[in-house]
Amino acid sequence: MDVWVGAFRELLDLQFSNKKIKNVCACVCVCVCVCVCVTNSILSKLLFALPNSPLQYPIQGVIVRPLTATAIPGMSRSIYASVTNVLVVWFEFTGSGETKLTIESSTLLVLNDLLAKVSYTSTIYHINTGDLGINPSFKTIFSVYFCLVDISSQVTIVTKTFLRYKQLRVLLDSIRKFYSKIKVIIADDSLEPESITGENIQHYIMPPAQGWFAGRNLAVSQVTTKYFLWVDDDFLFSEKTKIEKLVEVMEAVPELDVVGGSVQGNKFHFSILYEEGDENEGGCLYRKSGGKFHPLPSYPQCHLASGVVNFFLARTDAMQRVRFDPKLQRVAHSEFFMDGLGSLMVASCGDVTIDHQPKTAENHDPTYNKFRSPGANDVEFKLQLHFFKNYLKCIRYG
């Protein structure tokens, strides 16, 4: 497939740039597969899908000459939207001469002009035959997304705290240094709760010592934004804690459910592989620390993984579907991603990082450490729970 862009810059007297802007980005991906049919078939009648797709395109009946470029009809003036305040116009396309063509532009006006110049060239020559695009072989993907200036309309910060109010207040101060208006939700199951107040802070008091995952469930259940950012109560925001970068990745790859960052440069991502077993014994899970899969397209600093560190951005609806098992009180993190295996698409991006507050003798709390350090019974219960509900015969760590 080809697109003619010669002299396109003369269409609009505007300054072009290859840099993306914060106003609007529109892109369309067009895939065309064709079959060889006789041209007097009833399918040679030209039919169009109307632009509520929102892309108008021919469903059938586009007849082309062999080895000759032919414009695809009906592709211009087919997207209706009003976009204002676009100061810099840019466009780019990839896949010219291939079966998949991707066109990106900062304005729908430019995108429509480019669509009007898309052509198809057949690669097979045969007398009395033609290439005929039909409905199952013509697919369109269209997305318009807005890069937000105010991140607080898209993201809520959530955390769980227990007996660490000093660290929690340091965390909140660091958040406000960089994100003054973003909402923060705190789930608190401390033995003797203290009051935590402030603008856009929601503090939920739980019964004492309910545990890690019960607190996560409570906090996430109160999120009303599209995304939430999970942080531990002893983390520390810095200049490198750029929530916008994580949102950009999630918006660009809508299949993703979770994107993790790094804690002081440590990503702590891992992979989980499942080996199918028989109906009598069940299968096996293999968790590999540092394991990852292939990088995300256009984001080489990000790799797909099975689980990430306790600093991650997540789609609220996806996480609420999987939920955190409240039976796990003291020993729980990888277990959530084990439960989400096959349901959650996870990536790790090391370029967005958060700091960890230093551990000092002043912060030492024997009561907290007693709850923090799990006993043998907690570990045994965790394994029994996973073996039972996931029907496993083994879990291996490496």
N, C-alpha and C positions, 0 to 999 in steps of 0.2 A: 504494500500500500504506500502511496506517495502523497506528499502534500506540497503544493506549489507556494513558495513564499517569496519568490523573486519580486522585487519592488514593493514588498508589503509595507516596508517602513514609510513609503510615500502615502499610504492610505490615511494615516493620521499624523498631524503635525505635533507630535509629542516626543518627549525624551524617553528613550528606552533604557532599561537597566536589567541585568541578569539577577539582581538582588531581589529577594522576596520582600514584600512590604507588609505592614500590619493591618491593612484595610480589608482586603479580600483576595482570596485565591480561588480560581475555578479551574477545574481540569476535567477532561473527558478521555476515556480510554475506549477505543473502538476496535473490536475484533471481528474480522470477516473470514468465514470459511465458505467455500463454494463447492458446488457439485456440477458435473458436466451433464447438461440436459439438452434435449432438442428444443429449439426456440419456438416451436409452435405448440408447446405444452400449455395447458390451462394455467400453469404457474407462471407463465410469462406476463400475465396481467400485472401491471404495476400497482402495488398497494403500499400505503405508508402507515406507520405507527404515529399517532398524533403526539404533539410535544408535551403532553402531560406525563411523559416518561421520566424526566422532562426533555429528553432529546428526541426530536423528530428524525426518523430514519426509514428507509424502505424495507418492508418486510419481505417482499418478493418482487420479481419481475424486472430486476436490473440486468439488462442484457449487454454484454461487452464483446468487443472484437478480440480475438486471440492476440496476445503479446502486445496489446495496445492499451495505453492508459485511458481510462474512462472515468469521468467525474461521477461521483455517487450523488444522485439527485436528492433534493429535499432536505439537505443538511444545513441550509442557511436560514437565519432568522427563526430558529426553532427553540430557543431558550428565552423565556420571558422572566425578567427580574429587573429591579431598579437598584443600581449601585451608584453611590455618590461618594465624593471626597476621595477619589483615587488620584493621587498626585503623581505617581510614577507608574508607567505602564511597562510590563515585561511579558515576554512569551518565550516558550521553548517547546520543542517536540522531539520525541525519540521514536525509533522504529520505522523510519522511512525506508520503503522497499521491503519491509517484512510483513508478517501476517498480523502483527499487533502494533498499533500506532497510538502513542500517548501524546496529547496536546495539553499544555498548561499555559494559562494566561492570567493576568491580574484583573482583567475585565471581561465581562460577558460579550461586549461589543467586539473586542478583538477576537475572542474565541469563536464567535459566529462567522466572522470574516475568514478565519482559518478553516472552519468546517466547510465553508462553501468551496474551498479549493482542494478538498480531499478527493483523491482519485484512486481507482483500483486498476491494477495491471495483471492480466491473467498470465500464467506461465506454461499453459498447455495449448498446443495448436492441433486442431482437428477440423476437417471440413464438415459443414452443416451442424455444428454443435456450438454451444455457448456456455459461458459460466453464469450460473444463476444463483444469486444469493437468496436464501430462504430463511424463514423465521428462526428455526432452532439454531442456525449457524451464525446469526447476527446478534451480538450482545453489546450492550452499552453500560458503562459505569460512569456515573456523574456525581460529583460531590462539590459543594461549595462550603467552605469553612471560613470562619472569621477568627483572626488572631486577636485575642482579647487583651486590652490594656489593663483592665481591672480583673486580676486573677481570682479575687474573692467571690465573684459570681459563679465560678466554675468549681472551686476547690474548697473543702473544709479540712482543717487539720484535726486529727483525732489522736488521743493517747489514753493510756491506762496508767493509773498511779496507785501506789501502795506504800505508805509510810515514808515517802520521799518528797515532802513539800518544799524543802529547800531547793532541791534539784528541779522540781516542777516550776518554781517561780523563776529560776534562772532560765529555764527553757522558754517560758512565756515572755520574758523580757527580750530574749534574743529573737523570738518570732516578731514581736512588735517593732523591733529595730528595722526589719526588712519588709514586713507585711503588716501595716498598721491597722488594717480593717478586716483582715481575713478572720473567719469564724473558727474558734477552737472549741472542741468538745472533749471533756475530760470525764472518764469513768473512774470512780474512786471507791475502793473497798477497804480503805484504811480502818484500823481498829478504833481510832479516835479521830474522826474527820475534822478537818479545819476548813474554814471558809476560803474559797477562791473566787474572787469577783473581778470584774473588769468588762470593758466594752467588747461585745461579740465573744464572750466566754460563757459556755454552758457547762456547769459543774453538776454531775449526777452522782449522788451518794448511793452506794450499794450496801447491802448487808455485809458485815465484815468478812474478809478473807474468802470471797467467792471464787477468786482465781483469775488467771490470765485470760482465758478464752471467754469466760462469762462477761468480763469487762469489755473485751473487744466487741462482743455481740451487742452489748448495750450501747456503746459509743457509735458503732456503725449504724445501728437502727435509727439513730436520730439525725443522720446526715440527710440533707435535702438537696445537695448539689450533685452534679454529674459525677464528680470525682471526689475522693478523699485522700489525704496524705497521712500515712501512718508514721508516727515517730515514737520512740521511747521517751519516758519522762526525764531521762538524764542526758538527752541529746542537746546540741547547741547549734543554732543556725549561724551561718557565716556568709561571706560574700559569694561563696561557691554553691550555696543552697538555692539553686534557681528552679523553683517549681515550674516556671514557664517552659523550661526545656523539656521536662517530663510530659507536660500537657501537649507540647508540640509533637512529640513522638506518638502519644496516644491518639491525637487527632489525625495524624498522617497515616497511622496503621490502625484502623478501627477494629480489626480483629483482636487486638491486644486487650487484655483485661487487667494486667498488673505490669508496672514498670518499676523496677528497683533501682536505687542509686547506690552510693557507697558511703560507708561510715569511716571517716578519716582515711579515705583512699582504699579501704578494703571492701570488696563487693560481696563476698560471702555467698555467691550464687552456687547452685548445685543442680545436678540433673537427677531425675528419677526414671528408671526403666522398669517396665513390668514384664515379667515372663509368664505367659499363660500356663496354668496348670490344669490338671484333670478335675473332674467334678468331685472326686473323693478327697483330694488333698488341698486344692486351691493353688494359687500362683505365688510368685515371689516378687518382691520389690527390691530394687537395687538403688541406693542413694549414694551418689558420688560427689563429695565436696569439690568445689571448683569446676564441676562439670557444666558444659554449655553446648549449644548447638550452633547453627550458622548465624552470621550477622544479619541484622535487619537491612533491607535495601535502603540506600540513601543515608543510613545511620551506622557507619562502620564501628562507632564506639559502643553500639548496643548489640547484644547477642540474645537469642532465644535461650531460655533455660526452663527448668521445672520449678525452681524456687529461688527466692532472693532474700536479702537481709531485711531487718525490721525497719527499714526506711524505704517506703515504696508508695507510689501513686496507683490507685486502683479505681476501676469503674464501680460505682456504688451498687448498681443493680446486679452486676456479676458476682460481687462478693457476698451480697445478701442471699443469693441463690445457693451458694456453697455453705456459708456460715462457718463459724468456729465452734467446734464441739465443746460445750460447757463442761463435759465430764473431765476434760483435761484442764487441771488447775495449775499445776506447777511446772510440768514438763511439756512444752508445746511451742512449736513454731513450724518445723518441717512437717509436722503432722497435718497442718492445714493444707499445705500444698500436696501432700499425699492424698488427702480427701478430694482435692480439686483436680487431681491428675485426670486428663481427658476432658475436663470441663473448662479449665482456665488456661488461657494463652499468656505466657509470662516472658518478660524480657528483662535484662539487666543492662543499665547504662552507667558506666563508670565515671562519666564526666560531670555528673551532678552529685555533690557530696555534702555530708553534714558532719559536724564535729561531735565528739563525745566529751562530756564534762570529766575533768580529772578526778580520779578516785583518791580521796584524802582520808586521814584519820578522823577528821571532823565529820565527814559524811558517813562514817562507819556506824551501823546500827545493828546490834546483835539480834534484835527481834526480827528485823527485815531479813537478815542473813539466814535465820532459822527457817523462814518461809521460802526464801529464794532457793536454798540448796535442797533439792529433792532427796527423799529417802529411797531406799531400795523398793519399798512398797509402791511408791509413785511410778517408778520406772517399770516395774512388773505390771502394774495396772494398765499403763499406756500400751505396752506391747500386747497384753491380752485383748484390749479394746480394738486395736488395729487388726490383729489376727482374726478376730471374730467378725467385725462389721465389713471388712474388705475381703474376707474369705481367703486368707493367706496361709501358706505353710512356712514362709520364711521372709525375713526382712534383713538385708545386708547393707552395711555401711562401709564406705571406702573414701 
